Amino acid sequence: MEYQFNAEFALKCDAEDELKNFRAQFLFPQHKGENAIYFTGNSLGLQAKNAREYISEELDDWATFGVEGHTESRRPWLKYHEFFTKPLASIVGAKPSEVVAMNGLTTNLHLLMVSFFRPEGKRKKIVCEGKAFPSDQYALRSQLRFHGLTEDDLIEIQPDPVAELITDDRVIETLEKHADEIALVMLGGMNYYTGQFFDMERITRKGKEIGAVVGWDLAHAAGNMPIKLHDWDVDFAAWCGYKYLNSGPGGVSGIFVHEKHHGQTEIPRFEGWWGHDKETRFKMPETFKPIPTAEAWQLSNAPVFAMVPLLASLELFEQAGMQRLREKSKKLTAYLQFVVEQVRESTGVELKIITPKDPERRGAQLSVIVPGVGRKVFDYLMENGVISDWREPDVIRMAPVPMYNNFEDIFRFGKIFEQGLKKFAK
Ligand SMILES: *Cc1c(COP(=O)(O)O)cnc(C)c1O
């Protein structure tokens, strides 16, 4: 498509967008009486309008039924987590038995590593990406120490200092080089900083080939990229619900465990009653019998109120469909790239996009280096109703989310960005 940096073009694209009505299903922060230009859905997704009604319904059912609500409420709390299974499975390309919504992301990474990081003899190392999200680094390092290992057993693949990216080839080379030492490959599918999407299928295949376990942190990938966890033979994965999936601040996370690991009592696991066989759960037998699905990793009964907004959002995902969202997403990100390049020309500021240009290697995000005046321009954007994200020392991250952002958002951002650069960059 021939992109143009003007309002008519953006409005025309919006008029032709078959997902355009989903925007009206969300609540936007307001700036001077108008919707702000919200580009931080990769950090905290917006509130679906029906979340409030669904929360009221749960409050009502609690008031009406008390404890009986576990079975009598309109969405019985006893099996509340089950309402998430189907929509989550289709978002991450899994069988329904392979996913469950529970806990927070870092908690889940730990629970899954208890089961799937089992260092033995020489095969004891973890591979991760350099400059991984801090929480992941803490989780990985503390898992190593927990097993009596040291940080020397963490292989961090460092990004290229100029491109700031880690090529898939680099990952493959690292796996080959340390083939008989790697116990676990644990990368972020989508890098939170650069917006790079790894070739998960290829890396998973190589990881399995060298005899390692392969797990993925999909914090920035779930609800953003088309993923096929089951077909790619991924062992496990976890993601947060509050980024692209709009579950609200601190909202519930999701996990994937491949079906080949289900029903096995010899897998080490931290156990809780919600992972125990449903038939005998309330007979309270002494011996734990895992549910033969990903639910075996659950510990506690579902935190209903923390899960409601996710339900509201997943309904919209089911209606929109990941494929259509992805198609729109490619166009939005490409348009944002075009606009940034236009602004680079019109202002002469050496803006540098660090996110890959290849649409298959990125999702709904662009990270742009704004040399010198980055912070000032970022503040200018915020003052003028563009909510984006700042990363030291000079990166502005923007996520045009296909569920609720549109072309006009990007056009309007472009104009404000251009003004800001002209004002501060001399
Ligand atoms: C957002 C994010 C987290 C956040 O972890 P929580 O446990 O949900 O607080 C962790 N890892 C990555 C890669 C993230 O992007």
PDBQT file of the ligand as one rigid body, heavy atoms in Angstrom, charges set to zero:
ROOT
HETATM    1  C1  LIG A 501       5.684  -7.155  31.718  1.00  0.00    +0.000 C 
HETATM    2  C2  LIG A 501       6.696  -8.238  31.889  1.00  0.00    +0.000 A 
HETATM    3  C3  LIG A 501       6.861  -8.896  33.120  1.00  0.00    +0.000 A 
HETATM    4  C4  LIG A 501       6.046  -8.488  34.325  1.00  0.00    +0.000 C 
HETATM    5  O1  LIG A 501       6.022  -9.483  35.288  1.00  0.00    +0.000 OA
HETATM    6  P1  LIG A 501       4.841  -9.574  36.341  1.00  0.00    +0.000 P 
HETATM    7  O2  LIG A 501       5.157 -10.807  37.083  1.00  0.00    +0.000 OA
HETATM    8  O3  LIG A 501       3.551  -9.629  35.574  1.00  0.00    +0.000 OA
HETATM    9  O4  LIG A 501       4.876  -8.353  37.195  1.00  0.00    +0.000 OA
HETATM   10  C5  LIG A 501       7.783  -9.916  33.177  1.00  0.00    +0.000 A 
HETATM   11  N1  LIG A 501       8.530 -10.260  32.100  1.00  0.00    +0.000 NA
HETATM   12  C6  LIG A 501       8.397  -9.640  30.916  1.00  0.00    +0.000 A 
HETATM   13  C7  LIG A 501       9.226 -10.064  29.750  1.00  0.00    +0.000 C 
HETATM   14  C8  LIG A 501       7.481  -8.615  30.773  1.00  0.00    +0.000 A 
HETATM   15  O5  LIG A 501       7.370  -7.975  29.612  1.00  0.00    +0.000 OA
ENDROOT
TORSDOF 0
